[in-house]
Each structure stands twice: as structure tokens, then as C-alpha cells.
Amino acid sequence: MDEAIKKADVLIEALPYIKEFRKKVFVVKYGGSILCEDSIRRGVLEDMVFLSFMGIKTVLVHGGGPNISEKMRKLGKKSEFVDGMRVTDKDTLLVVEEELNGLNRLIVDEIKEIGGVAAGISGKDHGVIRARKFPSKIDLGFVGEVARIDTDFIEEELSGNSVVVISPMGIDDEGVVYNINADEAACNIAAALGAEKFVLLTNVRGVMRNPEDPESLIGSLHLSEIRTLIEQNVVQSGMIPKVNACIDSIRGGVKKTHIIDARIQHGLLLEIFTDQGIGTEIIK
């Protein structure tokens, strides 16, 4: 009986959040090695379906770097990176597109298996992600940056209660296709949709004052605090682009952003529907 009462208490705690966020848009970015782990992916997608059933309009933007690198290795091709960006010639672009399309189909199929409704697209489809060549001193090939987002197709699918699953490919006005950084694609989509929340799923708990100390998680950050944390090397290496994506989305109009560990079972729901949360929120 006590266990049943605890479960009821959790539902009651979630009630005001469900009421507040119903019909709002959440954009979730999911990628990296955690995308390849079946049990973690299943839990994340269950959370996404739950959000959809609660009346929250959900968009999932996924990457696929490890899959792409592994396919390149099998083909005997070397993966080259400059400042964290994959050098993308024509052959590499084909591999990128093939792997991202495969992951997109996998995610959509698993959402449907769970019982949800999903629509999967590449960002180049319907002109959703309009891109331009990424400016760099070293030619990165078909690497692009977001020029603008066309939300018409996304909003149409969201109106039908679909979880919209997007892979980060873009296309320019001349029809040239580009490989886009998934964090950049996701934060721009969140801003264009005027999302209530932008959530980055990672393999760390959030922003930590000391990565070796699990008790040093920073639960909430203001934009004004982030530059100091970067200068103090509290925020460093792979966390910097994630924090910057959160900053860009907030400046673009997103209400609140979150960085959470996808490995925590149902971490997405715990972050959104409980008072304490489990990751780092970044607010204006």
C-alpha cells in the first residue's frame, strides 16, 4: 500500500506541470553513443511518447556521429575532424545521409512499437533546415550552418499529435545538401518553434563544478553565470558547445533549457515533472 501511495504522490506532483505544459512545444536533442544503446534509447522514446500523450508537442532531433564513423571505418575511409566538425566530401556526405536516414527510421519504428505516433524526416526535406556552407579557413566540404528554419511541415505534423523526428541535414536555395551539427540544428528548430523547453540529452548528469564529485551538480544556471564558469574551466571541452546551444536557443526565444543524463531511467520525465529535477536547467 505504501508503494502505491508513493506512486500516487508522484502523479500529484506532476499534475501542475502537465497542466502548465499541455499544448506547448518541447524540442529534445538526442545523439552520440547513447543513441546506440538499445535500453537507453527505449527509455528515452518511452518518455517522448508519454509527453505526447500528455498533450505536449514533441520534436526529437537526433545525431549519429558514432554510427557514421563506424560505417566509414568499415568502408576503409578515414574520418577527419576540424574543431569537432566532420570534414564531409561527396562520398562522406552519402555515408552521413545513409546512416542518419537509417537511425531516423529506427527511432520512428520504435516510437510506433511503444504505441506512439511519429513522423520522421531529414532536415533537408520540405526545406525545413535551410543551410549555407559553413565558413572556415579550411574547406570542410559539405558542412553547413543553419540559415533559417521553415516550421510549416513540423507544425502540421505536431497538430496531428505526432512526435516529429528530424535528422540534421540541410539544403541551400540552389539545392546543395549539407551536413549540419545536430546541436545547432536542434537549438535553431527550438527557437523557430518558440519552444517552451529545449532539452539536451547527454551521457553526463549536467554541468558539474567537479566532474569527479557527483554531488557537485549545478541544478540551475542563469545566462549571466555561464561565461564565468567557462573562464574558470568549470564548463569545458564537450560541454561548451552544449551550453552554447542552450544560450542560443534562449536568446532565440526558448523559455528554458535543460542538460540531462539520458542514462538515468526516465530522466526526461524526472527533470520536467518533478520539483527537484535531475539535471542542469539554464534560464534567462
C-alpha positions as CSV (number, residue, x, y, z in Angstrom):
1,M,0.0,0.0,0.0
2,D,2.8,2.4,0.9
3,E,4.4,1.9,-2.5
4,A,1.0,2.6,-4.3
5,I,0.6,5.8,-2.3
6,K,4.1,6.9,-3.3
7,K,3.2,6.4,-6.9
8,A,0.1,8.5,-6.5
9,D,2.1,11.2,-4.8
10,V,4.4,11.3,-7.9
11,L,1.4,11.7,-10.1
12,I,0.0,14.5,-8.0
13,E,3.4,16.3,-8.0
14,A,3.4,16.1,-11.8
15,L,-0.1,17.5,-12.2
16,P,0.7,21.2,-12.2
17,Y,3.5,20.7,-14.7
18,I,1.2,18.7,-17.0
19,K,-1.4,21.5,-16.8
20,E,1.3,24.2,-17.5
21,F,3.0,22.4,-20.4
22,R,0.0,21.0,-22.2
23,K,-0.1,22.1,-25.9
24,K,3.4,23.6,-25.5
25,V,6.4,22.6,-27.7
26,F,9.4,20.7,-26.4
27,V,12.4,20.1,-28.5
28,V,14.8,17.3,-27.5
29,K,18.2,16.7,-28.9
30,Y,19.5,13.1,-28.7
31,G,22.7,11.8,-30.1
32,G,26.2,10.4,-29.6
33,S,27.0,7.0,-28.2
34,I,23.9,7.0,-26.0
35,L,21.7,6.8,-29.2
36,C,23.3,3.4,-30.0
37,E,22.4,1.7,-26.7
38,D,19.1,-0.1,-27.1
39,S,17.9,0.0,-23.5
40,I,18.7,3.7,-23.0
41,R,17.1,4.6,-26.4
42,R,13.9,2.6,-25.4
43,G,13.6,4.6,-22.2
44,V,14.1,7.9,-23.9
45,L,11.5,7.1,-26.5
46,E,9.0,5.9,-23.9
47,D,9.4,9.3,-22.2
48,M,8.8,11.1,-25.5
49,V,5.6,9.1,-26.1
50,F,4.5,9.9,-22.6
51,L,5.0,13.6,-23.2
52,S,3.0,13.3,-26.5
53,F,0.1,11.5,-24.7
54,M,0.1,14.4,-22.1
55,G,-0.7,16.8,-24.9
56,I,2.9,18.2,-25.2
57,K,4.0,18.8,-28.8
58,T,7.3,16.9,-29.0
59,V,10.2,17.2,-31.5
60,L,13.2,14.9,-31.4
61,V,16.4,16.0,-33.3
62,H,19.0,13.2,-33.4
63,G,22.6,13.0,-34.4
64,G,24.5,9.9,-35.4
65,G,28.3,10.6,-35.2
66,P,29.4,7.2,-33.9
67,N,27.3,5.3,-36.5
68,I,28.8,7.4,-39.3
69,S,32.3,6.9,-38.1
70,E,31.8,3.2,-37.8
71,K,30.4,3.0,-41.3
72,M,33.3,5.0,-42.6
73,R,35.7,2.6,-40.9
74,K,34.0,-0.4,-42.5
75,L,34.3,1.2,-45.9
76,G,38.0,1.8,-45.3
77,K,37.6,5.6,-45.2
78,K,39.2,7.8,-42.6
79,S,37.1,10.2,-40.6
80,E,38.6,13.7,-40.4
81,F,37.6,16.4,-38.0
82,V,38.5,20.1,-37.7
83,D,37.4,21.8,-34.5
84,G,35.0,19.0,-33.8
85,M,33.3,19.2,-37.3
86,R,33.5,16.2,-39.7
87,V,35.2,17.0,-43.0
88,T,32.5,16.0,-45.5
89,D,33.4,15.3,-49.1
90,K,30.8,13.9,-51.6
91,D,31.4,10.2,-50.6
92,T,31.3,11.1,-46.9
93,L,28.1,13.0,-47.4
94,L,26.4,9.9,-48.8
95,V,27.5,7.9,-45.8
96,V,26.2,10.6,-43.4
97,E,22.9,10.8,-45.1
98,E,22.5,7.0,-45.3
99,E,23.3,6.5,-41.6
100,L,21.1,9.4,-40.4
101,N,18.2,8.1,-42.5
102,G,18.6,4.6,-41.0
103,L,18.6,6.0,-37.5
104,N,15.6,8.1,-38.2
105,R,13.7,5.1,-39.4
106,L,14.8,3.1,-36.4
107,I,13.6,5.8,-34.0
108,V,10.2,6.2,-35.8
109,D,9.6,2.5,-35.8
110,E,10.4,2.1,-32.1
111,I,8.1,5.0,-31.2
112,K,5.3,3.2,-33.1
113,E,6.1,-0.1,-31.3
114,I,5.7,1.7,-28.0
115,G,2.3,2.9,-29.1
116,G,3.1,6.5,-30.2
117,V,2.6,8.3,-33.4
118,A,5.7,9.5,-35.2
119,A,6.7,11.3,-38.4
120,G,10.4,11.1,-39.4
121,I,12.1,13.5,-41.8
122,S,15.5,14.7,-42.9
123,G,16.0,18.4,-42.3
124,K,16.6,18.9,-46.0
125,D,13.0,17.6,-46.7
126,H,10.3,20.3,-47.2
127,G,13.1,22.9,-46.8
128,V,12.8,22.5,-43.0
129,I,16.5,23.4,-42.5
130,R,17.7,25.9,-45.0
131,A,21.5,25.9,-44.9
132,R,24.6,27.7,-46.2
133,K,28.2,26.5,-46.4
134,F,30.0,26.7,-43.1
135,P,32.6,29.5,-43.2
136,S,36.0,28.1,-42.4
137,K,39.7,28.8,-43.2
138,I,40.0,25.1,-44.0
139,D,37.5,23.8,-46.6
140,L,35.2,21.3,-44.7
141,G,33.4,20.3,-47.8
142,F,29.6,19.8,-47.5
143,V,29.4,21.1,-43.9
144,G,26.8,23.7,-43.4
145,E,25.3,26.0,-40.8
146,V,21.6,26.9,-40.3
147,A,20.5,29.9,-42.4
148,R,16.8,29.6,-41.4
149,I,14.2,27.1,-40.3
150,D,10.8,26.6,-42.1
151,T,8.4,25.3,-39.4
152,D,5.4,24.7,-41.6
153,F,5.8,20.9,-42.0
154,I,6.8,20.4,-38.4
155,E,3.8,22.4,-37.1
156,E,1.5,20.4,-39.4
157,E,2.7,17.1,-38.0
158,L,2.6,18.4,-34.4
159,S,-1.0,19.4,-34.9
160,G,-1.7,15.7,-35.6
161,N,-0.1,14.7,-32.3
162,S,2.9,13.1,-34.0
163,V,6.4,13.0,-32.3
164,V,8.4,14.7,-35.1
165,V,11.8,13.0,-35.5
166,I,14.4,15.1,-37.5
167,S,17.9,14.3,-38.7
168,P,20.3,17.2,-39.1
169,M,20.7,17.6,-42.9
170,G,20.2,21.0,-44.6
171,I,19.7,22.3,-48.1
172,D,20.5,25.6,-49.6
173,D,18.5,27.6,-52.1
174,E,20.5,26.0,-55.0
175,G,19.6,22.5,-53.9
176,V,23.1,21.7,-52.4
177,V,22.8,19.4,-49.4
178,Y,24.9,19.9,-46.2
179,N,25.8,18.0,-43.1
180,I,24.7,20.1,-40.1
181,N,25.8,19.9,-36.4
182,A,22.9,18.3,-34.5
183,D,23.1,20.7,-31.5
184,E,23.0,23.7,-33.9
185,A,20.1,22.2,-35.8
186,A,18.1,21.4,-32.6
187,C,18.6,24.8,-30.9
188,N,17.6,26.6,-34.1
189,I,14.5,24.5,-34.5
190,A,13.6,25.1,-30.9
191,A,13.9,28.8,-31.3
192,A,11.9,28.9,-34.6
193,L,9.1,27.0,-33.0
194,G,9.1,29.2,-29.9
195,A,9.6,26.1,-27.8
196,E,8.7,26.1,-24.1
197,K,11.7,23.8,-23.5
198,F,14.9,22.7,-25.2
199,V,16.4,19.6,-23.7
200,L,19.9,18.2,-24.5
201,L,20.3,14.5,-23.6
202,T,23.9,13.6,-22.9
203,N,26.0,11.0,-21.1
204,V,26.8,13.2,-18.1
205,R,24.5,14.5,-15.4
206,G,24.7,18.1,-16.4
207,V,27.1,20.9,-15.5
208,M,29.3,19.8,-12.6
209,R,31.6,22.0,-10.5
210,N,33.8,19.0,-10.2
211,P,33.3,16.1,-12.7
212,E,34.7,13.7,-10.1
213,D,32.1,14.7,-7.5
214,P,28.5,13.5,-8.2
215,E,27.3,15.9,-5.5
216,S,28.6,18.9,-7.4
217,L,25.8,19.1,-10.0
218,I,24.7,22.7,-10.6
219,G,20.9,22.4,-10.7
220,S,20.2,25.8,-12.2
221,L,22.2,28.4,-14.1
222,H,21.5,31.9,-15.4
223,L,22.9,33.0,-18.7
224,S,25.0,35.6,-16.9
225,E,26.8,32.9,-14.9
226,I,28.0,30.8,-17.8
227,R,30.9,32.9,-19.2
228,T,32.5,32.9,-15.7
229,L,32.1,29.1,-15.4
230,I,33.8,28.7,-18.8
231,E,36.7,31.1,-17.8
232,Q,37.1,29.0,-14.6
233,N,37.2,25.8,-16.6
234,V,34.1,24.5,-14.8
235,V,32.4,24.3,-18.2
236,Q,35.0,22.9,-20.6
237,S,35.6,20.7,-23.7
238,G,32.4,18.9,-24.9
239,M,30.1,20.7,-22.5
240,I,30.9,24.1,-24.0
241,P,29.1,23.6,-27.4
242,K,26.1,22.2,-25.5
243,V,25.9,25.1,-23.1
244,N,26.3,27.5,-26.1
245,A,23.4,25.7,-27.9
246,C,21.3,26.4,-24.8
247,I,22.3,30.0,-24.8
248,D,21.5,30.4,-28.5
249,S,18.1,28.8,-28.1
250,I,17.2,31.1,-25.1
251,R,18.3,34.1,-27.0
252,G,16.1,32.9,-29.9
253,G,13.1,32.8,-27.6
254,V,13.0,29.4,-25.9
255,K,11.7,29.7,-22.3
256,K,14.0,27.2,-20.6
257,T,16.7,24.7,-21.4
258,H,17.9,21.6,-19.8
259,I,21.0,19.4,-19.9
260,I,20.4,15.9,-18.5
261,D,21.8,12.4,-18.5
262,A,19.9,10.1,-20.8
263,R,21.3,7.1,-18.9
264,I,19.1,7.9,-15.9
265,Q,16.0,5.8,-16.3
266,H,13.1,8.1,-17.3
267,G,15.4,11.1,-16.7
268,L,13.4,13.3,-19.1
269,L,10.2,12.9,-17.1
270,L,12.0,13.3,-13.8
271,E,13.5,16.6,-15.0
272,I,10.3,18.0,-16.3
273,F,7.6,16.7,-14.0
274,T,9.3,16.8,-10.5
275,D,10.1,19.8,-8.3
276,Q,13.8,18.9,-7.9
277,G,14.7,17.7,-11.3
278,I,17.8,15.6,-12.1
279,G,20.0,17.7,-14.4
280,T,21.0,21.3,-15.1
281,E,18.5,23.9,-16.2
282,I,19.7,27.1,-17.9
283,I,17.4,30.1,-17.8
284,K,17.4,33.7,-18.9
